[in-house]
Amino acid sequence: MELRELQARLQAFGLYRGGIDGRWGPLTATAIEALFLARPYVGRSWRRWPSARRAVAAGQLFCLLDGIEVGEIDGLFGPQTYHAFEIYAARKRGIEGVENWRDHEPERAAALAGSANWPRQSPREMEKFFGSVGANQAVLVVPEGYPLRIAWDPKKTVARFSCHERIHDAARRVLVRVLDAYGPARIRDLGLDLFGGCLNVRRMRGGSAWSMHAWGAAIDFDPERNQLRWGRSRARFARPEYEKWWALWEAEGFVSLGRARDFDWMHVQAARL
């Protein structure tokens, strides 16, 4: 979200009295501080954030106020924030369908992809197999020697993360085999250590149904270079050097939406299509 847009929104709220010039100055900084103080959605940690992160957080907050699902107001530009800003920009241009384009995604030849060990991704089958969204989670400890990094904040590492208890063992076996197959240096080179999230009780990006992440039954990797609507011509994970990566996941019955539907190449799920 451009700074001009933030200034215009802040001005509409009566918080900004400067010009709509797209420049970060004391009036913009003060207006954003006033916005954060007026809204309970932003924690106290924002006072330590640099200006760029505060600007992203302000954009997240305006998306939330407009009814756009954006996740935590943290000032970090992850895939959920990217998608929210995409919806915001589309609404400004009068473009419809960005929010729910996946609701009309046609079935393709790979519709039955995935192991019979996992349910289909319909809400009824997912709830029958996994239980309620957000429930029955387990802590997956990342194999030693395979440190994950947060994709949108790569200076921070992830030693463990929450996933559904029924996928825990299979997912950890895959990570162990990836470590054996590639080794730490190659994992980092390929971006296989860029963790984009697992459990996240939210709707599908681009759809109205619950995401597989809502059950902790999906994991994302390297979202920046495998963006939601990118096909195989752009997505990094579509390259030949990732064939072994996908083979290891598929050996446990996981499904790559990229390989099956040619979008969302960051995503692997324990649910059939």
C-alpha positions in Angstrom: 0.0 0.0 0.0 1.5 3.3 -1.1 2.3 6.0 1.4 0.0 8.4 -0.4 -2.9 6.0 0.2 -2.0 5.8 3.9 -1.9 9.6 4.1 -5.3 9.9 2.5 -6.8 7.3 4.9 -5.2 9.0 7.9 -6.5 12.3 6.7 -10.0 10.9 6.4 -9.8 9.8 10.0 -8.8 13.3 11.0 -5.4 12.2 12.1 -3.2 13.8 9.3 -3.2 17.4 8.3 -0.3 17.5 5.9 -0.1 17.2 2.1 -0.8 13.9 0.2 2.8 13.7 -1.1 3.9 10.2 -0.4 6.8 11.4 1.8 7.5 10.1 5.3 7.7 13.1 7.6 6.9 14.0 11.2 3.2 14.7 10.4 2.8 11.2 8.8 4.7 9.5 11.7 2.6 11.3 14.3 -0.6 10.4 12.5 0.3 6.7 12.4 1.2 6.8 16.0 -2.2 8.3 16.8 -3.8 5.6 14.7 -2.1 2.8 16.7 -3.0 4.4 20.0 -6.6 4.6 19.0 -6.9 1.0 17.9 -6.4 -2.0 20.3 -5.3 -4.3 17.5 -1.7 -3.2 17.6 0.5 -4.4 20.5 2.9 -2.2 22.4 5.9 -3.5 20.4 5.2 -1.1 17.5 7.1 1.7 19.4 10.3 -0.2 18.6 9.5 -0.6 14.9 11.2 1.4 12.2 9.1 3.6 9.9 8.8 1.1 7.1 7.3 -1.5 9.4 4.9 1.0 10.9 3.7 1.9 7.5 3.0 -1.7 6.6 1.2 -2.1 10.0 -0.9 0.9 9.2 -1.8 -0.6 5.9 -2.7 -3.9 7.6 -4.9 -2.0 10.0 -6.8 -0.2 7.2 -7.4 -3.6 5.5 -8.8 -5.0 8.7 -11.1 -2.0 9.1 -12.3 -2.6 5.6 -13.2 -6.2 6.3 -10.2 -7.7 4.5 -8.6 -10.6 6.3 -5.0 -9.7 7.0 -3.9 -11.7 10.0 -1.9 -10.3 12.8 -1.1 -6.5 12.7 2.6 -7.0 12.9 4.1 -4.8 10.2 5.7 -7.7 8.5 5.0 -8.3 4.8 4.1 -12.0 4.6 1.9 -13.8 2.1 -1.3 -12.9 4.0 -0.5 -9.2 4.0 0.5 -9.3 0.3 -2.9 -10.9 -0.5 -4.8 -8.4 1.6 -3.0 -5.5 -0.1 -3.8 -7.0 -3.5 -7.5 -7.1 -2.6 -7.4 -3.6 -1.3 -5.8 -2.3 -4.5 -8.3 -4.3 -6.7 -11.2 -2.7 -4.8 -9.7 0.7 -5.4 -9.6 0.0 -9.1 -13.2 -1.5 -9.1 -11.9 -5.0 -10.0 -14.1 -7.8 -8.7 -13.3 -11.5 -8.1 -9.9 -11.2 -6.5 -11.1 -12.3 -3.1 -12.9 -15.4 -4.2 -11.4 -16.5 -7.5 -10.6 -20.0 -6.1 -14.3 -20.6 -5.4 -14.7 -21.0 -9.2 -11.5 -22.8 -9.9 -12.3 -25.6 -12.4 -11.5 -29.2 -11.6 -8.5 -30.5 -13.5 -7.0 -33.8 -14.5 -5.1 -34.1 -11.2 -8.3 -33.7 -9.1 -7.6 -37.0 -7.3 -4.0 -36.2 -6.4 -2.9 -37.3 -2.9 -2.9 -40.4 -0.8 -6.0 -42.1 0.5 -4.4 -41.6 3.9 -5.7 -38.1 3.9 -9.2 -36.7 3.5 -10.4 -34.7 0.6 -10.2 -30.9 1.2 -14.0 -30.5 1.5 -15.0 -28.9 4.9 -17.1 -31.9 5.8 -14.3 -34.5 5.2 -11.6 -32.3 6.8 -13.6 -31.8 10.0 -14.5 -35.5 10.1 -10.8 -36.5 9.8 -9.1 -33.6 11.7 -11.8 -32.3 14.0 -12.6 -28.6 14.4 -10.3 -25.9 12.9 -7.4 -25.1 15.2 -7.9 -28.1 17.4 -5.8 -31.2 18.0 -2.4 -29.6 17.3 1.0 -31.0 18.1 4.4 -29.4 18.2 6.7 -30.5 15.4 10.4 -30.1 16.4 12.4 -29.4 13.3 15.2 -32.0 12.7 18.6 -30.9 14.1 20.7 -29.4 11.3 17.6 -28.1 9.5 17.0 -24.7 10.9 14.0 -23.0 9.4 13.9 -19.2 8.9 10.8 -17.1 8.9 10.3 -16.2 5.3 9.4 -12.6 5.8 11.8 -12.1 8.7 14.7 -14.4 7.8 17.0 -13.3 10.6 14.6 -15.2 12.9 14.7 -19.0 13.0 12.0 -21.5 13.8 13.0 -24.6 15.9 9.4 -25.9 16.2 6.0 -25.1 14.9 2.4 -26.3 15.4 0.7 -28.7 13.0 -2.2 -31.1 13.3 -1.3 -34.2 15.4 -2.4 -36.5 12.6 0.2 -35.1 10.1 3.0 -34.6 12.6 4.9 -37.9 12.1 4.6 -37.8 8.3 5.7 -34.2 8.0 8.7 -34.7 10.2 9.7 -37.8 8.3 9.7 -35.7 5.1 11.9 -33.0 6.7 14.4 -35.6 7.9 14.5 -37.1 4.4 14.9 -33.6 2.8 17.9 -33.0 5.1 19.5 -36.3 4.2 18.9 -35.7 0.4 20.0 -32.1 0.2 22.1 -31.2 3.2 21.9 -27.9 5.0 23.8 -25.8 2.5 21.7 -26.9 -0.5 18.5 -26.5 1.6 19.4 -22.9 2.2 20.4 -22.3 -1.4 17.1 -23.6 -2.7 15.0 -21.7 -0.1 13.7 -24.9 1.5 14.4 -23.4 4.9 12.1 -20.4 4.3 9.1 -21.2 6.4 5.9 -19.6 5.4 3.6 -21.0 8.1 1.5 -24.0 9.0 -1.3 -23.6 11.5 -3.3 -20.4 10.7 -7.1 -20.4 11.3 -8.2 -18.4 8.3 -10.0 -18.6 5.0 -8.2 -19.6 1.8 -6.5 -16.7 0.1 -8.6 -16.1 -2.9 -11.5 -18.3 -1.5 -14.3 -18.3 1.0 -13.8 -21.8 2.4 -11.5 -22.6 5.3 -7.8 -22.9 4.4 -6.1 -26.2 5.0 -3.9 -24.2 7.3 -6.9 -23.7 9.5 -6.5 -27.3 10.6 -2.7 -27.2 10.6 -2.7 -29.6 7.7 -0.7 -27.5 5.2 2.8 -26.0 5.2 4.1 -23.1 3.1 7.7 -22.6 2.0 9.5 -19.7 0.3 6.3 -17.7 -0.4 8.0 -14.7 -1.9 9.4 -16.7 -4.8 6.3 -18.9 -5.2 3.5 -16.5 -4.9 -0.1 -17.5 -4.8 -1.1 -16.8 -8.4 2.2 -17.6 -10.1 2.3 -20.5 -12.5 5.2 -22.8 -13.4 6.7 -20.1 -15.7 7.5 -18.0 -12.6 7.4 -20.1 -9.5 10.8 -21.2 -8.3 9.5 -24.5 -6.9 8.5 -25.5 -10.5 12.1 -25.9 -11.5 13.7 -29.3 -12.1 16.0 -29.0 -9.0 12.9 -29.3 -6.8 11.7 -32.7 -8.2 13.3 -34.6 -5.3 11.7 -32.2 -2.8 8.2 -32.9 -4.2 8.9 -36.6 -4.5 9.6 -36.8 -0.8 6.4 -35.0 0.1 4.4 -37.1 -2.3 5.8 -40.3 -0.9 3.9 -39.5 2.3 0.8 -38.6 0.3 1.0 -34.8 0.6 -0.3 -32.7 -2.3 1.5 -29.8 -4.0 -1.1 -27.3 -5.3 1.5 -26.1 -7.7 2.0 -29.5 -9.4 -1.7 -30.3 -9.3 -3.2 -27.0 -10.2 -0.3 -24.7 -11.2 -0.8 -22.1 -8.6 0.3 -21.6 -4.9 3.6 -23.5 -5.5 4.6 -22.5 -1.9 2.0 -24.8 -0.5 1.9 -28.5 0.4 -1.1 -30.1 2.1 -2.2 -33.3 3.8 -5.6 -33.3 1.9 -6.6 -34.7 -1.4 -8.1 -32.5 -4.2 
